[in-house]
Amino acid sequence: MSPRPPGRGPAAARAGATPAGALPRHDDRRRTFPQLAPHGDPDGRFAATWWGNAWVDALEDTALDPARLARGKAYARGGHVDAITVTPGRVVAYVHGSRPRPYRAEIRLRTLRDDDWERFLDEAAARPEYIAALLDKDVPHALEAVTGLLPASGDLVPDCSCPDDGYPCKHAAALCYQAARLLDEDPFVLFLMRGRGEQELLASLARRNAARSAVEQSERGERGRESGPQGRTDGAPTLPSVLARTVLAPSGGPAAPLLPPPLPAPAGPGRPAVFPADPEAPDPLALDLLATEAAARAHLLLTTGRDPVAGLTPWQDAVRLAAAHPGSGLTASTRALYRDLAHAQDRTPTDLARAVAAWRQGGAAGLAVLEEPWDPPAGPFDRARPALIAADLPAFRPWRNRLSTGSLQLRLGRDGLWYGYESDAGREDWWPRGTPDADPVGVITALLGR
């Protein structure tokens, strides 16, 4: 009997060997990064982002021996750290020291609980600027405050196969400094350290965002039904009808009745069908976008008699297209859509995401408020400031059609409505928020949750 080929026995099957001809399944919770080039920053810093520096601070606040930290920094700067593997709660690499054989260094940290991730995902999905920042490999400070993503002093636990019992030894310190460079380049490495892979996180955000869009659409439809004709207990109007056999009766009989009036227009355009992936068919996302676009244009043409696209610029049309899709640039396909639309207009994906938020706030008028400051005439603008002061709200600084505090802003549109904006304090990174209103006090109190 010939021996069994290696890797084909029951043990290999139990280990989940990939069947012949099948593609290996991507493991989103394990990433290995090639060896980083020697670090040549003249200032000696290993991190440029606030979250990368927070990681370094956690290491240095824990260290018991500054001399070992200095040697670890020199090792990292000299390229002594091999490829780094990151899995939930663990960062591992081989580090070359003074001996020929490298040492296995490791940094362990706590993974986040499911309820921590739920709070993170809810907060991120609620703010379009947070999603845009994450897709741009940036971490808003507010998300760190929600979940405690970054390690505090004592949160990093170093270990190494070397005989040095320092805490940390120079090899573990070198690994930690190099890990800070990885975090600078891709904050999703931090999320992986805390327990969630990039694709898993983005899929969860996409589901939440789609659910939020569906709820908003349902609420808009419910408001439309409540304000429309009544007559049935389920909220739908009773429609007149004529039997088809009466209308199609042979000539010579009774006069055919007049047809009933056309059906009332629906409250909003419907969602397209789900298009299955087929190598012989067009891209399902492209089909979905085309069907969504056709439904929206047909609904507006039916209810108003005008085509919504006819007077739009290419940039406005790109924003409208992106805003029509509930994925908000989170899935792989919609990220490609955002990237391609933005590139075609010489914009960044963040520019497009911000414009989409403005479009969803107020359509073309909302986009104009985002991008076109103007000098309003005296009247509503001049009356807004004393009204805000009388409502015991912070003092607002005027500039053209805008009133600003450190983190809140009102913009007066040419349509006479006030549009709310928010930013992290001191960032001047304004994002549309809330519903436009003729009352500036109402806009601000809604943003403040009063």
SULRAQUI-V170475 format. One record per run of one state. SS is the DSSP state (@ for helix, = for strand, . for the rest). FROM is the first residue (numbers start at 1). TO is the last residue. Records with the same first field share a line. If there is no record, write none. Layout:
SS = FROM-TO / FROM-TO
This chain:
. = 1-9 / 15-29 / 34-49 / 63-65 / 78-80 / 88-89 / 96-102 / 109-113 / 127-127 / 136-140 / 148-156 / 161-169 / 186-187 / 194-197 / 228-243 / 248-283 / 305-313 / 324-331 / 345-348 / 372-379 / 391-396 / 400-401 / 405-407 / 413-417 / 423-430 / 438-439 / 449-450
@ = 10-14 / 50-62 / 66-77 / 114-126 / 128-135 / 141-147 / 170-185 / 188-193 / 198-227 / 244-247 / 284-304 / 314-323 / 332-344 / 349-371 / 380-390 / 440-448
= = 30-33 / 81-87 / 90-95 / 103-108 / 157-160 / 397-399 / 402-404 / 408-412 / 418-422 / 431-437
